[in-house]
Amino acid sequence: MSQSSIPRNLKRFVRVKERSERFEQLAAEHESFTYVPALNSPLDDDAWDGFVGFVQDTANTYLNGRFSEHKAYLCGRRR
């Protein structure tokens, strides 16, 4: 994925069962791409210190409820 193909300041919020090295790598390689995972149900041995639960709650917390200034892709189940 080239830098020019990523929209400016793209945020991707995903509810996942485990970490995604692919998206973490993309975020490390592209300054304008932010990957914000929310684990479904982390296990104690996951050593997870990130967001847990519904992706829309994660996005709301991460963006302090201010969505108007951002473009975000939210992926996960609806409540």
C-alpha positions, 0 to 999 in steps of 0.5 A: 500500500503506497502512502498516496493511497491512504487517505489523510489521517485515516483511523481504523477501529476494529473489534478483534479476537486477537492482535493483527500484525498486518495492521500494526505494521501498516500503522508503523509504515504509514504516518497517516494510518492509525490502527486502533484495535479493541479486543473482544475478550482478552485472556489474562495471558494476552497481556493486553492493555488496549481497548476492550469491548465494542468498536463504537465505544472504542472510537468514541473514547479514542476521539473524545466524542468528536467524530466531525474532524475524522474519517474512520472505518469501524469494523465489528458487530452491532450491539 
